[in-house]
Amino acid sequence: MIEAQQLGVELLTNSTFESASYNNEHCVITYTRDNTEQQLNAKIIINATGPWVNHVLNKIKPTATQLNIDLVLGS
């Protein structure tokens, strides 16, 4: 995360991802922060949610291919 911020990425912690849609130009991401629904545009989405990857993929349109992943016990 630190390297991403050094490259200009804005991190929004304490936010809930609601949905996203994309076309050939950009992604529109809807999220909730401080009980307020907000939107932003992004060039890409990086889904780094581990075992919850398919839960997030279900919220992205057009529909993405589901991944065959097992839920695992964390350390």
FIMAR-584300 format. One line per field, with one value per residue: residue in one letter; chain; x, y, z of N, C-alpha, C, O in turn. Coordinates in steps of 0.1 Angstrom, whole numbers, plus 2048, in hexadecimal, padded with zeros to 3 digits. Last residue first. Layout:
N
aa: c(A | ...)
ch: c(A | ...)
n.px: c(X | ...)
n.py: c(Y | ...)
n.pz: c(Z | ...)
ca.px: c(X | ...)
ca.py: c(Y | ...)
ca.pz: c(Z | ...)
c.px: c(X | ...)
c.py: c(Y | ...)
c.pz: c(Z | ...)
o.px: c(X | ...)
o.py: c(Y | ...)
o.pz: c(Z | ...)
//
This chain:
75
aa: c(S | G | L | V | L | D | I | N | L | Q | T | A | T | P | K | I | K | N | L | V | H | N | V | W | P | G | T | A | N | I | I | I | K | A | N | L | Q | Q | E | T | N | D | R | T | Y | T | I | V | C | H | E | N | N | Y | S | A | S | E | F | T | S | N | T | L | L | E | V | G | L | Q | Q | A | E | I | M)
ch: c(A | A | A | A | A | A | A | A | A | A | A | A | A | A | A | A | A | A | A | A | A | A | A | A | A | A | A | A | A | A | A | A | A | A | A | A | A | A | A | A | A | A | A | A | A | A | A | A | A | A | A | A | A | A | A | A | A | A | A | A | A | A | A | A | A | A | A | A | A | A | A | A | A | A | A)
n.px: c(7D6 | 7B6 | 7A9 | 799 | 784 | 791 | 787 | 783 | 773 | 75D | 760 | 74A | 731 | 739 | 737 | 73C | 734 | 741 | 75B | 757 | 753 | 76B | 77E | 781 | 79A | 7A8 | 7A5 | 7AF | 7A9 | 7AD | 7A1 | 7AB | 7A5 | 787 | 772 | 75A | 740 | 72F | 719 | 721 | 72B | 747 | 743 | 73E | 741 | 744 | 757 | 75B | 777 | 77B | 779 | 76A | 75B | 74D | 742 | 73D | 733 | 73D | 755 | 758 | 773 | 78B | 79F | 7A9 | 7C6 | 7D1 | 7F1 | 80A | 820 | 81D | 808 | 815 | 827 | 814 | 808)
n.py: c(755 | 749 | 72F | 735 | 72B | 725 | 72D | 733 | 752 | 75D | 777 | 794 | 7A7 | 7CA | 7CC | 7BE | 7AE | 795 | 79B | 79A | 77F | 775 | 77D | 775 | 76B | 789 | 7A2 | 7B4 | 7BF | 7DD | 7ED | 80B | 826 | 833 | 84A | 846 | 84E | 846 | 847 | 84A | 841 | 843 | 835 | 81E | 81F | 818 | 81F | 81B | 81A | 824 | 81B | 805 | 801 | 7F4 | 7F8 | 7EC | 7F0 | 7F4 | 7F2 | 807 | 813 | 816 | 826 | 82C | 839 | 843 | 842 | 84B | 83D | 83C | 82A | 813 | 810 | 80C | 7F4)
n.pz: c(85C | 850 | 83E | 81F | 805 | 7E4 | 7C4 | 7A4 | 79C | 782 | 76B | 76F | 760 | 75A | 77D | 79D | 7B1 | 7AF | 7B7 | 7D3 | 7D6 | 7CB | 7E0 | 7F9 | 7FD | 7F0 | 7E5 | 7D1 | 7B4 | 7A7 | 78B | 778 | 778 | 787 | 797 | 7B2 | 7C9 | 7E8 | 803 | 825 | 83D | 838 | 819 | 800 | 7DC | 7BA | 79E | 77D | 768 | 745 | 729 | 724 | 744 | 762 | 784 | 7A5 | 7C8 | 7E3 | 7FC | 816 | 829 | 837 | 81F | 801 | 7F3 | 7D4 | 7C5 | 7C0 | 7C7 | 7E2 | 7E4 | 7DD | 7F3 | 807 | 800)
ca.px: c(7DF | 7C1 | 7AB | 7A4 | 785 | 78C | 78F | 782 | 780 | 760 | 761 | 758 | 735 | 733 | 730 | 742 | 730 | 732 | 758 | 759 | 749 | 75F | 77F | 774 | 790 | 7AB | 79D | 7B8 | 7A1 | 7B5 | 79D | 7AB | 7A9 | 794 | 776 | 767 | 745 | 737 | 71D | 71D | 71D | 740 | 74D | 738 | 745 | 73B | 756 | 753 | 76E | 77E | 780 | 778 | 75A | 758 | 73F | 745 | 732 | 72F | 753 | 751 | 769 | 77E | 79D | 79D | 7C0 | 7CA | 7E4 | 7FF | 81D | 829 | 806 | 80A | 82C | 81D | 800)
ca.py: c(753 | 752 | 734 | 72F | 733 | 720 | 730 | 728 | 74A | 75A | 769 | 78E | 79C | 7BD | 7CA | 7C5 | 7BC | 796 | 79A | 7A7 | 788 | 773 | 782 | 77C | 762 | 77B | 79F | 7AD | 7B7 | 7D2 | 7E8 | 7FC | 81F | 82D | 843 | 84B | 848 | 84F | 840 | 851 | 83F | 84C | 83A | 825 | 81B | 81D | 818 | 824 | 813 | 824 | 827 | 806 | 801 | 7F9 | 7F5 | 7F3 | 7EB | 7F0 | 7F1 | 7FA | 815 | 817 | 81C | 830 | 82E | 848 | 83B | 854 | 83E | 844 | 839 | 818 | 813 | 818 | 800)
ca.pz: c(867 | 850 | 84B | 827 | 811 | 7F1 | 7CF | 7AD | 79E | 790 | 76D | 76E | 769 | 756 | 771 | 792 | 7B2 | 7AD | 7A9 | 7CD | 7DB | 7C4 | 7D2 | 7F6 | 7FC | 7F4 | 7F1 | 7DA | 7BE | 7AB | 798 | 77B | 76B | 788 | 78B | 7AD | 7BD | 7E0 | 7F7 | 819 | 83A | 842 | 823 | 80B | 7E9 | 7C4 | 7AA | 786 | 771 | 753 | 72D | 71E | 736 | 75A | 776 | 79B | 7BA | 7E0 | 7ED | 812 | 81F | 83E | 829 | 809 | 7FA | 7E0 | 7C8 | 7BE | 7B9 | 7DD | 7E7 | 7D5 | 7E5 | 808 | 800)
c.px: c(7DC | 7CA | 7B7 | 7A4 | 790 | 78D | 789 | 78C | 77D | 76C | 765 | 757 | 742 | 739 | 738 | 73A | 735 | 72D | 749 | 756 | 74B | 753 | 772 | 774 | 782 | 79F | 79E | 7B1 | 7AA | 7AD | 7A7 | 7A5 | 7A8 | 798 | 784 | 769 | 752 | 73B | 724 | 722 | 718 | 731 | 746 | 743 | 73E | 73F | 74D | 751 | 767 | 774 | 784 | 780 | 769 | 754 | 74B | 740 | 73C | 72D | 744 | 74F | 764 | 773 | 790 | 79A | 7B4 | 7C3 | 7DE | 7F1 | 811 | 827 | 811 | 808 | 821 | 822 | 809)
c.py: c(75B | 74F | 73D | 736 | 72D | 72A | 72B | 729 | 73F | 751 | 766 | 77F | 796 | 7B1 | 7CF | 7C1 | 7C4 | 7A4 | 79A | 7A6 | 796 | 77C | 780 | 781 | 768 | 772 | 790 | 7A8 | 7AE | 7CB | 7DD | 7FA | 810 | 827 | 83E | 844 | 84E | 847 | 84A | 84A | 847 | 84C | 844 | 829 | 823 | 817 | 81F | 81B | 81E | 81C | 828 | 812 | 802 | 7F8 | 7FA | 7EF | 7F2 | 7EA | 7EC | 7FB | 807 | 81A | 81F | 825 | 833 | 83C | 841 | 84E | 846 | 846 | 841 | 827 | 818 | 81B | 80C)
c.pz: c(873 | 85C | 84C | 834 | 819 | 7FC | 7DC | 7B8 | 7A7 | 791 | 77C | 770 | 765 | 75F | 765 | 785 | 7A6 | 7AD | 7A6 | 7BE | 7D5 | 7C9 | 7CA | 7E8 | 7F9 | 7F2 | 7F5 | 7E7 | 7C6 | 7B7 | 79B | 789 | 76D | 77A | 78D | 7A0 | 7B9 | 7D3 | 7EE | 80D | 82E | 83F | 82B | 815 | 7F3 | 7D2 | 7B4 | 793 | 77A | 75B | 73C | 723 | 730 | 74B | 76E | 78D | 7B1 | 7D2 | 7EB | 803 | 81B | 835 | 830 | 813 | 802 | 7E6 | 7D4 | 7C0 | 7B6 | 7CE | 7E2 | 7D7 | 7DC | 7FA | 800)
o.px: c(7E3 | 7C7 | 7C2 | 79F | 790 | 797 | 77D | 798 | 775 | 770 | 76E | 74E | 745 | 744 | 73E | 738 | 733 | 721 | 745 | 750 | 741 | 74B | 76E | 76C | 778 | 799 | 797 | 7B6 | 7AE | 7AB | 7A8 | 7A5 | 7A5 | 78F | 78C | 764 | 755 | 73B | 71F | 72E | 70C | 72B | 73F | 74B | 739 | 741 | 74F | 74A | 76E | 76A | 78F | 78C | 772 | 74C | 751 | 73B | 742 | 727 | 740 | 748 | 76B | 76A | 78A | 793 | 7B5 | 7BB | 7E5 | 7E7 | 80D | 82D | 80F | 806 | 824 | 823 | 805)
o.py: c(75A | 747 | 738 | 741 | 721 | 732 | 72B | 726 | 740 | 74A | 76C | 77A | 793 | 7B3 | 7DA | 7B6 | 7D0 | 7A6 | 79F | 7AF | 79C | 780 | 78A | 789 | 761 | 772 | 78B | 7AA | 7A3 | 7D1 | 7D3 | 802 | 809 | 823 | 845 | 839 | 85A | 83B | 855 | 846 | 84A | 857 | 84D | 820 | 82E | 80B | 82B | 811 | 827 | 817 | 82C | 812 | 800 | 7F0 | 804 | 7E4 | 7FC | 7DF | 7E2 | 804 | 7FD | 822 | 82A | 81B | 83D | 835 | 843 | 854 | 847 | 84F | 84C | 82E | 821 | 826 | 816)
o.pz: c(87D | 865 | 849 | 836 | 81C | 7FC | 7DD | 7B7 | 7B0 | 787 | 781 | 777 | 75A | 764 | 767 | 782 | 7A6 | 7A8 | 79B | 7B8 | 7D1 | 7C1 | 7C3 | 7E4 | 7F6 | 7E7 | 7FE | 7F2 | 7C2 | 7C1 | 793 | 791 | 763 | 772 | 793 | 79D | 7BD | 7D3 | 7EC | 80C | 82D | 840 | 826 | 818 | 7F1 | 7D3 | 7B7 | 792 | 77E | 756 | 73F | 721 | 738 | 747 | 772 | 78B | 7B5 | 7D1 | 7F0 | 7FE | 81D | 838 | 82E | 810 | 809 | 7DF | 7DE | 7BD | 7AA | 7C8 | 7DD | 7CE | 7D4 | 7F6 | 7FA)
//
